[in-house]
Amino acid sequence: VQLQASGGGLVQAGGSLRLSCAASGSIFRINAMRWYRQAPGKQRESVASITRGGTTNYVDAVKGRFTISRDNAKNTVYLQMNSLKPEDTGVYYCNAEDVGYGMEFWGKGTLVTVSS
């Protein structure tokens, strides 16, 4: 399974970006899909997750500003990021759990830079 993330870029504080991550390859059944981020000099952290049925979860720092969604038919997960802050800067990675393999897969990441 390959994951391809896109949509990162440079944006001013208060702006918006929409990240996409499409899974491809020999997919059995993708259950949870997640977005993580890693800021410079910090550990990777979970940002948001969504189950196949649409149940979502967010880290407190992004609640009310970020929205995760998915299209099961396209095996694609999205992250709508609004009211961006400089502390949202980092490399954003998507992650997908394929229950057929019993393991998780990772994308290469897309860089989000929020200027103040």
C-alpha positions in Angstrom: 0.0 0.0 0.0 1.4 3.4 -0.9 0.2 6.7 0.5 0.7 10.0 -1.4 0.1 13.2 0.6 -0.3 16.6 -1.1 -1.5 20.1 -0.4 1.2 21.5 1.8 2.7 24.9 1.3 3.4 28.3 2.7 0.6 30.3 4.2 0.2 33.3 6.4 -1.2 33.0 9.9 -4.9 32.9 9.8 -5.0 31.2 6.4 -6.2 27.8 5.3 -4.8 24.7 3.6 -6.3 21.4 2.6 -4.2 18.3 2.7 -5.1 15.2 0.8 -3.7 11.7 1.1 -4.6 8.9 -1.3 -3.9 5.2 -0.8 -3.1 3.0 -3.7 -1.7 -0.4 -4.4 -2.9 -3.8 -3.2 -5.5 -2.6 -0.6 -7.5 -5.0 1.4 -9.6 -2.8 3.7 -8.4 0.4 5.2 -9.9 1.1 8.6 -8.5 4.1 10.5 -6.7 6.9 8.7 -4.7 9.5 10.6 -2.7 12.6 10.2 0.4 13.2 12.2 2.8 16.1 12.2 6.3 16.7 13.2 7.5 20.2 14.0 11.2 21.1 13.7 13.1 19.7 16.7 10.0 17.9 18.1 8.6 14.4 18.1 5.9 13.3 15.7 2.4 13.8 17.2 -1.0 12.6 16.2 -3.2 15.5 14.9 -6.5 13.8 13.8 -7.9 10.4 13.1 -11.0 9.1 11.4 -12.5 5.6 11.4 -14.0 3.9 8.4 -17.4 4.8 9.8 -16.5 8.4 10.2 -15.8 8.8 13.9 -13.2 11.5 14.3 -10.7 12.5 17.0 -8.5 15.5 17.3 -5.6 16.7 19.4 -6.7 19.6 21.6 -4.5 22.1 19.9 -6.4 21.8 16.6 -10.0 21.3 17.8 -12.3 23.7 16.2 -9.8 24.6 13.4 -9.0 21.4 11.6 -11.5 18.9 10.1 -10.6 15.4 9.0 -12.7 13.6 6.4 -12.4 10.7 4.1 -13.8 9.2 0.9 -13.8 5.4 1.4 -14.5 4.8 -2.3 -11.3 6.6 -3.2 -9.3 5.5 -0.1 -8.5 9.1 0.4 -8.3 11.2 3.6 -8.4 14.9 3.8 -7.4 17.5 6.4 -9.0 20.9 6.2 -6.9 23.3 8.2 -8.3 26.7 9.0 -7.1 29.6 11.2 -3.6 28.3 10.9 -1.0 29.4 13.4 2.8 29.4 13.2 2.9 26.5 15.7 1.1 24.4 13.1 4.3 24.4 11.0 5.7 21.0 10.4 5.8 18.0 8.1 2.4 16.4 8.0 2.2 12.6 7.5 -0.8 10.5 6.7 -1.2 7.0 8.1 -3.6 4.2 7.2 -4.3 0.9 8.9 -5.1 -1.9 6.5 -6.8 -4.7 8.5 -6.0 -7.2 5.7 -2.3 -6.8 6.4 -2.7 -6.1 10.0 -0.4 -3.2 9.8 -0.1 0.5 9.3 1.3 2.3 6.3 2.9 5.8 6.1 3.1 8.5 3.5 6.2 10.5 2.9 4.8 13.7 4.3 4.0 17.2 3.1 5.5 20.4 4.5 3.2 23.0 6.0 4.8 26.4 6.8 2.8 29.0 8.6 4.4 32.5 8.7 3.5 35.0 11.3 
